[in-house]
Amino acid sequence: MPMERKRPQLNLDELHQLKWLLGGVLVLLSVWTVFYLEFDAWTLMGLTTVAVSATLVRPDWPARVPAWTHRLVFPAVVAFFIGDLWVTGEVLPAVVRLDILLLLYRGVSYRQKRDDLQVIVLGLFLIVVAGVLTVSLVFAAQILVFTACALGFLLVITLVESAEKGAGKKVANGTPSWAMHTRWRRLWVRVREVTDWRVVALGAALFAGVVVVSALLFLAIPRFQLENSLFLERFVSKKARSGFNETIKFGDVTDIQQDTSVAASVDVTDRTQIPANPYWRMLVLDEYRDGTFRLSPTLRRAAFTPERTETALRGALRPVLGEPVYWTFYLESGISRYLPLLGSFEQLRFRETQNFRFGEELGLVALREEPATMTAYRVEGLSTGGTLPDAAFAKSLKEHKKSTPKSDTLLMLRLGVGAADRALLEQRVKEITGGAELTTGEFARRVDVWLGRHPYSLSPRIPDGPGDPLVRWMSSEEGGHCELFAGSFVLLARAAGFPARVVTGFKGGTWNAYSGNFTLRNSDAHAWCEIFDRATGAWLRADPTLGAGGTQPHGAKGEATLARRTDRSWSARFDSLRVFWYRRIVNFDQRSQVETLKAMKEATENSGRQLRALLTAAVERIKAWLAGPWDVRRVAKLLALAAGLAGAGWAWRNFRLGIFGAGTRRRGAKDDPVRREAGVWLRRIADFGYRTPDTLAVMEELQRLRFGAPATWPEPEAVFRRARQAVRELRRRAGARK
Amino acid sequence: MSDFLQAAQVTETKQALDRLRGSMQTFIKGKDEVIEQVLVCLVAGGHLLIEDLPGVGKTTLAYALARSMDCTFSRIQFTSDLLPGDVTGVAIYDETEKEFVFKQGPVFASVVLADEINRATPKTQSALLEVMDRARVTVDGVAHAVGAPFMVFATQNPVDYEGTFPLPESQMDRFLMRLQMGYPQPADELEILRIARTSYDAIAVNPVVTRAEVLGFQALAAQVFVEDSVLDYILRIVTATRTEAEFKTGVSVRGGLALRTAAQARALLHGRDFVLPDDVTELVMPILAHRLVLVRQTSDALEERRAIMSALKRILAALPPPA
């Protein structure tokens, strides 16, 4: 037979008060995200905090707001939002301010169920925006508290709903009754009374369990290759870009520049190592033919190793003493199969095994195919200077010179233009050099100046006419883009006898201040040249494009130069999220993760072992104690212990003392200490089974205390005093009767 | 409960009810318990079903009550050819007035004795039960209040079932209590035999309370305080009957309400303005027993009653009253 018992319940007013409290807390919790959301919403946040706190203290205040203001709120909010959008022009901050404004209104007016749900959604929006934009630990704590609060809030909403039987009362006009007499302390006492702590404990345990499981999953997830499991990503192919292929037509790189999406993100362990003007090389184009530069098959064969399938490769540079600088590249899919690099390096490590070919002298790495997903690789000891030593080329150049001087069989000397154009080019070279024999650097500088008469233009016009289009453009005064500048430079250099080549990749980039990494966008795509300096046996970088910073190598480095590039825009915030995620999932070695899990396992095992040892020791002690000789003192001790236990049990039974007090303090009579005590005395008197007129009178009073209306109670302490006397009397008489 | 009873009111009520009790005890010998339950039923504003053999004093009981409180009394002997109109009254055509005039039936009295209610056809039974429920009679679309107080004593013969129409469960539920008179103790019966009179009409009773006072008791009883744990106790009892395997159906919500109302009335009867668990325990049998049906029904009403009683006793023993 189930013993069903009625538990005291909150009445409707109390539920409303609880709902009001929780709603206010939710509003405050969510608007406080402004503290770390770098928005200009401080005034609104402060206003909301003050107003909502005030209505929490005095829930009857919202009733004093005149009714017509409620009609004005909607147009006012819309006007505010439109004005805000108009003045600032930024959408997200305006939406956040709108959200806070709505929360403010909801917080200071009486809410119906719909409005309560709105509070949750509005609050959740703020919290999620804050979380997505900051990815901070504060966010984790806040969303935990918010979730718990919102769950409680929903529960109360449901309770109110069922208590009202769905008949939603109008709250727009006048003060609702619950707001008239809100006393939070009393509500707290009532909530404690009606709360079944076992249910609360169970709920808390479940909630904690979910949190712990989520945390464990978060720790463990990178062990699985997420992107391999999510095959869906492979179907989402980005628009193929033709810019970084082996062949480049004029305008291809420029096309890429139209696209502002992120091409790659770079993490550097030492920011001071970032050059002020970085050139991220991806591809070298040596052969010029039919107005097109391309990577010649000859060079591809000669300069690249056969395909390797490994996770790491050793570069041309030898390790130097000291802590190496790590450059971690996250190359987005759909960019190229050539990896952007600054120059030679000591070592390159992929996250997973890759099929690649390595051009050591060219300083290039080519994957077998364009990766479908983000590719991460880490480079140690990346050379950031503008020069690329190439001993092999110097040697072949020397041999080549010996055999057939002044010929252009070597591709990087071959002009690839007709005789007329060749003559024209040689004439231009004479114009530039004045017939003098110049050093490589000086020649590059002069060509740079000479080409400077062309303005920079993203939509160049190449004059019509016979011959090579590049030579035609060179001779004109039309504007051009980086590819035309670089191509002209290479042709002029080759005509002057300097080996030269076009390099494509990215130039510059921005420094993301939120995630602390370098961001390369497709709009940073660039083409420049490398000219071979016979004196040093190295390729010098030359960027003839106007405004690109000249041809001299840029030694400047350091954090100060980052300031110029720092990007604090909104897109940077979103990009930073992507980097956070990459950092989270990309591990070049899983050591740290494995160590974390191992440490957890050890901690668990250790605590288990200690517990077992403790238990064993305790059992041993008891055994030893039992085996020890018995004497009077031990027996006395044992008896004292038993007596103590019995006393504690008796005290618990009669006074509900002890640690379980909170758990058993519930239901009916147990709620009220007076009723409880009256019940105890009644039982005690009833146990005697013998009454005197005095006891009957006391029993009547006790019954009134136990079962009567509180307003009719006699003074409880006096009744209990009389009850004590009556029990003493009964005991005396019972003794006498025996 | 905002307005609490004044101690003086309660005392006065107890004195008045004691007078009533004393008045009835002079005519009904040795049936103090039954008298108390009748008074509880009166104060609670309910109706009584008395199941017992003929000739044990049912009519005398009802008559004594009616006379003691200065109320009208009428007796309807139910037979299989009794029509609803015989109970409620009919509208007859008045030649002089040229219209239908309602002629009140025997049910228009404060205390109505419906003798052998199970002899009448269901149609007639339901006519009576409707009056019991609404305290008014509707004839030709016109409602006629029967007046207050209004209390029906219905009787049934538990042994002789030949040619009867047993009341269905839904109608049993409308009676607040079911009582048994039983034979009096030998000493009491000797006393009865010693008295010369034979018919209840010969009883000369002076009214000890007025009709208005009775209505006051009823209003007062509703204000008697019931503590949460006592309500909880009632709920536990009611719930237990619903889960008890021996019963086909448990006690209805109306049954639980009846138990609470009767407990309030009993508390008032004992001069208390609050209900004790004892009030509930004492009333469980008369209030709940007739609302329960056994799974295995027996042909003998007395045996069935005993089985129900013992099951209820078991339930009461298993449910400790709040202390």
Contacts between the chains, C-beta under 8 A, distances in Angstrom:
chain1	res1	chain2	res2	distance
A	1	B	240	5.1
A	1	B	243	6.0
A	1	B	244	7.1
A	1	B	315	7.2
A	1	B	318	5.8
A	1	B	319	7.9
A	2	B	239	7.2
A	2	B	243	6.3
A	3	B	236	6.4
A	3	B	319	7.4
A	4	B	235	6.8
A	4	B	236	6.1
A	4	B	239	4.9
A	5	B	232	5.6
A	5	B	235	8.0
A	5	B	236	6.9
A	6	B	228	7.1
A	6	B	231	6.9
A	6	B	232	4.7
A	6	B	235	5.9
A	8	B	228	6.9
A	667	B	229	7.7
A	667	B	232	7.4
A	668	B	227	7.7
A	668	B	228	5.1
A	668	B	229	3.2
A	668	B	232	5.3
A	668	B	322	6.0
A	669	B	227	7.6
A	669	B	228	7.8
A	669	B	229	4.7
A	669	B	322	5.9
A	669	B	323	7.8
A	671	B	228	7.7
A	675	B	227	7.4
A	675	B	229	7.7
A	679	B	322	7.4
A	679	B	323	5.0
A	682	B	323	6.3
A	683	B	323	5.1
A	703	B	272	7.7
A	703	B	274	7.5
A	703	B	276	5.9
A	704	B	272	8.0
A	704	B	274	6.3
A	706	B	227	7.4
A	707	B	225	7.6
A	707	B	227	4.5
A	707	B	229	7.7
A	707	B	230	6.1
A	707	B	274	4.9
A	707	B	275	6.4
A	707	B	276	5.7
A	707	B	277	7.5
A	708	B	225	5.8
A	708	B	227	7.3
A	708	B	272	8.0
A	708	B	273	6.8
A	708	B	274	3.8
A	709	B	1	6.4
A	709	B	4	5.2
A	709	B	225	3.8
A	709	B	273	7.2
A	709	B	274	6.3
A	711	B	4	5.0
A	712	B	4	5.5
A	712	B	5	7.8
A	712	B	7	7.8
A	712	B	225	7.4
A	712	B	273	6.4
A	712	B	274	7.5
